[in-house]
Amino acid sequence: MQRPKVEISPLVSDPNWLVGFTEAEGCFLCLVRKNYSHKIGYQVTLSFSLVQHTRDLVLMQKIKECWGLGIISKTSSCVRLTVTKKSDIDTLVSIFSRYALLGNKRLDFEDFSKIQEIVSKDLHKTEGGLNEILLIKSKMNSKRIHEN
């Protein structure tokens, strides 16, 4: 059976739509990896991604076009919009600060924002700042302990 054709809604440009879509499909990540070209020996990269089946490529392109953020990559089964550029991350933090996430994703965003603030002050280049980032990162996403 052929899947029905779905029109891309103009709501994609609505920040509230982006928040809802992110709540379901988004991921806020912090990558810390060894990099000896950095004085402290580590590189901190913030990353936001949205992932969908490849059949939703047009939707992902529309999101990228509307928001002017990120790059799109594709595998045989999925399409991913990834945002890592510092100015784009700053824009995302601004959007999600004004249009709040309401579910569990909000907690990951709050941690992501804390790390973004440390990075924006260049404190990630210090041992104290890096350690604070590693502590925050250690409790994000699947490592988060939810209280009942």
Contact map, one row per residue, 1 for C-alpha under 8 A:
1110000000000000000000000000000000000000000000000000000000000000000000000000000000000000000000000000000000000000000000000000000000000000000000000000
1111000000000000000000000000000000000000000000000000000000000000000000000000000000000000000000000000000000000000000000000000000000000000000000000000
1111100000000000000000000000000000000000000000000000000000000000000000000000000000000000000000000000000000000000000000000000000000000000000000000000
0111110000000000000000000000000000000000000000000000000000000000000000000000000000000000000000000000000000000000000000000000000000000000000000000000
0011111000000000000000000000000000000000000000000000000000000000000000000000000000000000000000000000000000000000000000000000000000000000000000000000
0001111100000000000000000000000000000000000000000000000000000000000000000000000000000000000000000000000000000000000000000000000000000000000000000000
0000111110000000000000000000000000000000000000000000000000000000000000000000000000000000000000000000000000000000000000000000000000000000000000000000
0000011111010000000000000000000000000000000000000000000001100100000000000000000000000000000000000000000000000000000000000000000000000000000000000000
0000001111110000000000000000000000000000000000000000000000000000000000000000000000000000000000000000000000000000000000000000000000000000000000000000
0000000111111100000000000000000000000000000000000000000000000000000000000000000000000000000000000000000000000000000000000000000000000000000000000000
0000000011111100100000000000000000000000000000000000000000000000000000000000000000000000000000000000000000000000000000000000000000000000000000000000
0000000111111110110000000000000000000000000000000000000000000110010000000000000000000000000000000000000000000000000000000000000000000000000000000000
0000000001111110110000000000000000000000000000000000000000000010011000000000000000000000000000000000000000000000000000000000000000000000000000000000
0000000001111111110000000000000000000000000000000000000000000000000000000000000000000000000000000000000000000000000000000000000000000000000000000000
0000000000011111111000000000000000000000000000000000000000000000000000000000000000000000000000100010000000000000000000000000000000000000000000000000
0000000000000111111100000000000000000000000000000000000000000000000000000000000000000000000000000010000000000000000000000000000000000000000000000000
0000000000111111111110000000000000000000000000000000000000000000000000000000000000000000000000000000000000000000000000000000000000000000000000000000
0000000000011111111111000000000000000000000000000000000000000000000000000000000000000000000000000000000000000000000000000000000000000000000000000000
0000000000000011111111100000000000000000000000000000000000000000000000000000000000000000000000010011100000000000000000000000000000000000000000000000
0000000000000001111111110000000000000000000000000000000000000000000000000000000000000000000000000000100000000000000000000000000000000000000000000000
0000000000000000111111111100000000000000000000000000000000000000000000000000000000000000000000000000000000000000000000000000000000000000000000000000
0000000000000000011111111110000000000000000000000100000000000000000000000000000000000000000000000000000000000000000000000000000000000000000000000000
0000000000000000001111111100000000000000000000000000000000000000000000000000000000000000000000000000111110000000000000000000000000000000000000000000
0000000000000000000111111100000000000000000000000000000000000000000000000000000000000000000000000000000000000000000000000000000000000000000000000000
0000000000000000000011111110000000000000000000000111000000000000000000000000000000000000000000000000000000000000000000000000000000000000000000000000
0000000000000000000011111111000000000000000000011110000000000000000000000000000000000000000000000000000000000000000000000000000000000000000000000000
0000000000000000000001001111100000000000000000011100000000000000000000000000000000000000000000000000000010000000000000000000000000000000000000000000
0000000000000000000000000111110000000000000001111000000000000000000000000000000000000000000000000000000000011001000000000000000000000000000010000000
0000000000000000000000000011111000000000000001110000000000000000000000000000000000000000000000000000000000000001000000000000000000000000000000000000
0000000000000000000000000001111100000000000111100000000000000000000000000000000000000000000000000000000000000001001000000000000000000000100000000000
0000000000000000000000000000111110000000001111100000000000000000000000000000000000000000000000000000000000000000000000000000000000000000000000000000
0000000000000000000000000000011111000000011110000000000000000000000000000000000000000000000000000000000000000000000000000000000000000100000000000000
0000000000000000000000000000001111100000011100000000000000000000000000000000000000000000000000000000000000000000000000000000000000000000000000000000
0000000000000000000000000000000111110000111000000000000000000000000000000000000000000000000000000000000000000000000000000000000000000000000000000000
0000000000000000000000000000000011111100111000000000000000000000000000000000000000000000000000000000000000000000000000000000000000000000000000000000
0000000000000000000000000000000001111111110000000000000000000000000000000000000000000000000000000000000000000000000000000000000000000000000000000000
0000000000000000000000000000000000111110100000000000000000000000000000000000000000000000000000000000000000000000000000000000000000000000000000000000
0000000000000000000000000000000000111111111000000000000000000000000000000000000000000000000000000000000000000000000000000000000000000000000000000000
0000000000000000000000000000000000011111110000000000000000000000000000000000000000000000000000000000000000000000000000000000100000000000000000000000
0000000000000000000000000000000000010111110000000000000000000000000000000000000000000000000000000000000000000000000000000000111000000000000000000000
0000000000000000000000000000000001111111111000000000000000000000000000000000000000000000000000000000000000000000000000000000000000000000000000000000
0000000000000000000000000000000111110111111100000000000000000000000000000000000000000000000000000000000000000000000000000000000000000000000000000000
0000000000000000000000000000001111100100111110000000000000000000000000000000000000000000000000000000000000000000000000000000000000000000000000000000
0000000000000000000000000000011110000000011111000000000000000000000000000000000000000000000000000000000000000000000000100001000000000000000000000000
0000000000000000000000000000011100000000001111100000000000000000000000000000000000010000000000000000000000000000000000000000000000000000000000000000
0000000000000000000000000001111000000000000111110000000000000000000000000000000000010100100000000000000000000001000100000000000000000000000000000000
0000000000000000000000000001111000000000000011111000000000000000000000000000000001110000100000000000000000000000000000000000000000000000000000000000
0000000000000000000000000111100000000000000001111100000000000000000000000000000001110000100000000000000000000000000000000000000000000000000000000000
0000000000000000000000000111000000000000000000111110000000000000000000000000000111100000000000000000000000000000000000000000000000000000000000000000
0000000000000000000001001110000000000000000000011111000000000000000000000000000111000000000000000000000000000000000000000000000000000000000000000000
0000000000000000000000001100000000000000000000001111100000000000000000000000011110000000000000000000000000000000000000000000000000000000000000000000
0000000000000000000000001000000000000000000000000111111110010000000000000000011100000000000000000000000000000000000000000000000000000000000000000000
0000000000000000000000000000000000000000000000000011111110000000000000000000111000000000000000000000000000000000000000000000000000000000000000000000
0000000000000000000000000000000000000000000000000001111110000000000000000111111000000000000000000000000000000000000000000000000000000000000000000000
0000000000000000000000000000000000000000000000000001111111000000000000000000000000000000000000000000000000000000000000000000000000000000000000000000
0000000000000000000000000000000000000000000000000001111111110000000000000000001000000000000000000000000000000000000000000000000000000000000000000000
0000000000000000000000000000000000000000000000000001111111111000000000000000001000000000000000000000000000000000000000000000000000000000000000000000
0000000100000000000000000000000000000000000000000000001111111100000000000000000000000000000000000000000000000000000000000000000000000000000000000000
0000000100000000000000000000000000000000000000000000000111111110000000000000000000000000000000000000000000000000000000000000000000000000000000000000
0000000000000000000000000000000000000000000000000001000111111111000000010000001110000000000000000000000000000000000000000000000000000000000000000000
0000000000000000000000000000000000000000000000000000000011111111100000010000000000000000000000000000000000000000000000000000000000000000000000000000
0000000100010000000000000000000000000000000000000000000001111111110000000000000000000000000000000000000000000000000000000000000000000000000000000000
0000000000011000000000000000000000000000000000000000000000111111111100000000000000000000000000000000000000000000000000000000000000000000000000000000
0000000000000000000000000000000000000000000000000000000000011111111111110000000010000000000000000000000000000000000000000000000000000000000000000000
0000000000000000000000000000000000000000000000000000000000001111111110000000000000000000000000000000000000000000000000000000000000000000000000000000
0000000000011000000000000000000000000000000000000000000000000111111100000000000000000000000000000000000000000000000000000000000000000000000000000000
0000000000001000000000000000000000000000000000000000000000000011111110000000000000000000000000000000000000000000000000000000000000000000000000000000
0000000000000000000000000000000000000000000000000000000000000011111111000000000000000000000000000000000000000000000000000000000000000000000000000000
0000000000000000000000000000000000000000000000000000000000000001101111100000000000100001000000000000000000000000000000000000000000000000000000000000
0000000000000000000000000000000000000000000000000000000000000001000111110000000011111001000000000000000000000000000000000000000000000000000000000000
0000000000000000000000000000000000000000000000000000000000000001000011111000000011100000000000000000000000000000000000000000000000000000000000000000
0000000000000000000000000000000000000000000000000000000000011001000001111100001111000000000000000000000000000000000000000000000000000000000000000000
0000000000000000000000000000000000000000000000000000000000000000000000111110001111000000000000000000000000000000000000000000000000000000000000000000
0000000000000000000000000000000000000000000000000000010000000000000000011111111100000000000000000000000000000000000000000000000000000000000000000000
0000000000000000000000000000000000000000000000000000010000000000000000001111111000000000000000000000000000000000000000000000000000000000000000000000
0000000000000000000000000000000000000000000000000000010000000000000000000111110000000000000000000000000000000000000000000000000000000000000000000000
0000000000000000000000000000000000000000000000000000110000000000000000000111111000000000000000000000000000000000000000000000000000000000000000000000
0000000000000000000000000000000000000000000000000011110000000000000000000111111100000000000000000000000000000000000000000000000000000000000000000000
0000000000000000000000000000000000000000000000000011110110010000000000011110111110000000000000000000000000000000000000000000000000000000000000000000
0000000000000000000000000000000000000000000000001111000000010000000000011100011111000000000000000000000000000000000000000000000000000000000000000000
0000000000000000000000000000000000000000000000001110000000010001000001111000001111100000000000000000000000000000000000000000000000000000000000000000
0000000000000000000000000000000000000000000000111100000000000000000001111000000111110000000000000000000000000000000000000000000000000000000000000000
0000000000000000000000000000000000000000000000111000000000000000000011100000000011111001100000000000000000000000000000000000000000000000000000000000
0000000000000000000000000000000000000000000011110000000000000000000001000000000001111101100000000000000000000000000000000000000000000000000000000000
0000000000000000000000000000000000000000000000000000000000000000000001000000000000111111100000000000000000000000000000000000000000000000000000000000
0000000000000000000000000000000000000000000001000000000000000000000000000000000000011111110000000000000000000000000000000000000000000000000000000000
0000000000000000000000000000000000000000000000000000000000000000000000000000000000001111111000000000000000000000000000000000000000000000000000000000
0000000000000000000000000000000000000000000000000000000000000000000011000000000000111111111100000000000000000000000000000000000000000000000000000000
0000000000000000000000000000000000000000000001110000000000000000000000000000000000111111111110000000000000000000000000000000000000000000000000000000
0000000000000000000000000000000000000000000000000000000000000000000000000000000000000111111111000000000000000000000100000000000000000000000000000000
0000000000000000000000000000000000000000000000000000000000000000000000000000000000000011111111100000000000000000000000000000000000000000000000000000
0000000000000000000000000000000000000000000000000000000000000000000000000000000000000001111111110000000000000000000000000000000000000000000000000000
0000000000000000000000000000000000000000000000000000000000000000000000000000000000000000111111111000000000000000100000000000000000000000000000000000
0000000000000000000000000000000000000000000000000000000000000000000000000000000000000000011111111100000000000000000000000000000000000000000000000000
0000000000000010000000000000000000000000000000000000000000000000000000000000000000000000001111111110000000000000000000000000000000000000000000000000
0000000000000000001000000000000000000000000000000000000000000000000000000000000000000000000111111111100000001000000000000000000000000000000000000000
0000000000000000000000000000000000000000000000000000000000000000000000000000000000000000000011111111000000000000000000000000000000000000000000000000
0000000000000000000000000000000000000000000000000000000000000000000000000000000000000000000001111111000000000000000000000000000000000000000000000000
0000000000000011001000000000000000000000000000000000000000000000000000000000000000000000000000111111100000000000000000000000000000000000000000000000
0000000000000000001000000000000000000000000000000000000000000000000000000000000000000000000000011111110001000000000000000000000000000000000000000000
0000000000000000001100100000000000000000000000000000000000000000000000000000000000000000000000010011111011000000000000000000000000000000000000000000
0000000000000000000000100000000000000000000000000000000000000000000000000000000000000000000000000001111111000000000000000000000000000000000000000000
0000000000000000000000100000000000000000000000000000000000000000000000000000000000000000000000000000111111100000000000000000000000000000000000000000
0000000000000000000000100000000000000000000000000000000000000000000000000000000000000000000000000000011111110000000000000000000000000000000000000000
0000000000000000000000100010000000000000000000000000000000000000000000000000000000000000000000000000111111111000000000000000000000000000000000000000
0000000000000000000000000000000000000000000000000000000000000000000000000000000000000000000000000001111111111100000000000000000000000000000000000000
0000000000000000000000000000000000000000000000000000000000000000000000000000000000000000000000000000001111111110000000000000000000000000000100000000
0000000000000000000000000001000000000000000000000000000000000000000000000000000000000000000000000000000111111111000000000000000000000000000110000000
0000000000000000000000000001000000000000000000000000000000000000000000000000000000000000000000010000000011111111100000000000000000000000000000000000
0000000000000000000000000000000000000000000000000000000000000000000000000000000000000000000000000000000001111111110000000000000000000000000000000000
0000000000000000000000000000000000000000000000000000000000000000000000000000000000000000000000000000000000111111111000000000000000000001100100000000
0000000000000000000000000001110000000000000001000000000000000000000000000000000000000000000000000000000000011111111100000000000000000000000000000000
0000000000000000000000000000000000000000000000000000000000000000000000000000000000000000000010000000000000001111111110000000000000000000000000000000
0000000000000000000000000000000000000000000000000000000000000000000000000000000000000000000000000000000000000111111111000000000000000000000000000000
0000000000000000000000000000010000000000000000000000000000000000000000000000000000000000000000000000000000000011111111100000000000001001000000000000
0000000000000000000000000000000000000000000001000000000000000000000000000000000000000000010000000000000000000001111111110000000000000000000000000000
0000000000000000000000000000000000000000000000000000000000000000000000000000000000000000000000000000000000000000111111111000000000000000000000000000
0000000000000000000000000000000000000000000000000000000000000000000000000000000000000000000000000000000000000000011111111111000010001000000000000000
0000000000000000000000000000000000000000000100000000000000000000000000000000000000000000000000000000000000000000001111111111000000000000000000000000
0000000000000000000000000000000000000000000000000000000000000000000000000000000000000000000000000000000000000000000111111110000000000000000000000000
0000000000000000000000000000000000000000000000000000000000000000000000000000000000000000000000000000000000000000000011111111000000000000000000000000
0000000000000000000000000000000000000000000000000000000000000000000000000000000000000000000000000000000000000000000001111111110000000000000000000000
0000000000000000000000000000000000000000000000000000000000000000000000000000000000000000000000000000000000000000000001111111110111000000000000000000
0000000000000000000000000000000000000000000100000000000000000000000000000000000000000000000000000000000000000000000001101111111111001000000000000000
0000000000000000000000000000000000000011000000000000000000000000000000000000000000000000000000000000000000000000000000000111111011000000000000000000
0000000000000000000000000000000000000001000000000000000000000000000000000000000000000000000000000000000000000000000000000111111111000000000000000000
0000000000000000000000000000000000000001000000000000000000000000000000000000000000000000000000000000000000000000000000000001111111100000000000000000
0000000000000000000000000000000000000000000000000000000000000000000000000000000000000000000000000000000000000000000000000011011111110000000000000000
0000000000000000000000000000000000000000000000000000000000000000000000000000000000000000000000000000000000000000000001000011111111111000000000000000
0000000000000000000000000000000000000000000000000000000000000000000000000000000000000000000000000000000000000000000000000011111111111100000000000000
0000000000000000000000000000000000000000000000000000000000000000000000000000000000000000000000000000000000000000000000000000001111111110000000000000
0000000000000000000000000000000000000000000000000000000000000000000000000000000000000000000000000000000000000000000000000000000111111111000000000000
0000000000000000000000000000000000000000000000000000000000000000000000000000000000000000000000000000000000000000001001000001000011111111100000000000
0000000000000000000000000000000100000000000000000000000000000000000000000000000000000000000000000000000000000000000000000000000001111111110000000000
0000000000000000000000000000000000000000000000000000000000000000000000000000000000000000000000000000000000000000000000000000000000111111111000000000
0000000000000000000000000000000000000000000000000000000000000000000000000000000000000000000000000000000000000010001000000000000000011111111100000000
0000000000000000000000000000010000000000000000000000000000000000000000000000000000000000000000000000000000000010000000000000000000001111111100000000
0000000000000000000000000000000000000000000000000000000000000000000000000000000000000000000000000000000000000000000000000000000000000111111100100000
0000000000000000000000000000000000000000000000000000000000000000000000000000000000000000000000000000000000000000000000000000000000000011111111111000
0000000000000000000000000000000000000000000000000000000000000000000000000000000000000000000000000000000000110010000000000000000000000001111111110000
0000000000000000000000000001000000000000000000000000000000000000000000000000000000000000000000000000000000010000000000000000000000000000001111110000
0000000000000000000000000000000000000000000000000000000000000000000000000000000000000000000000000000000000000000000000000000000000000000001111110000
0000000000000000000000000000000000000000000000000000000000000000000000000000000000000000000000000000000000000000000000000000000000000000011111111000
0000000000000000000000000000000000000000000000000000000000000000000000000000000000000000000000000000000000000000000000000000000000000000001111111100
0000000000000000000000000000000000000000000000000000000000000000000000000000000000000000000000000000000000000000000000000000000000000000001000111110
0000000000000000000000000000000000000000000000000000000000000000000000000000000000000000000000000000000000000000000000000000000000000000000000011111
0000000000000000000000000000000000000000000000000000000000000000000000000000000000000000000000000000000000000000000000000000000000000000000000001111
0000000000000000000000000000000000000000000000000000000000000000000000000000000000000000000000000000000000000000000000000000000000000000000000000111
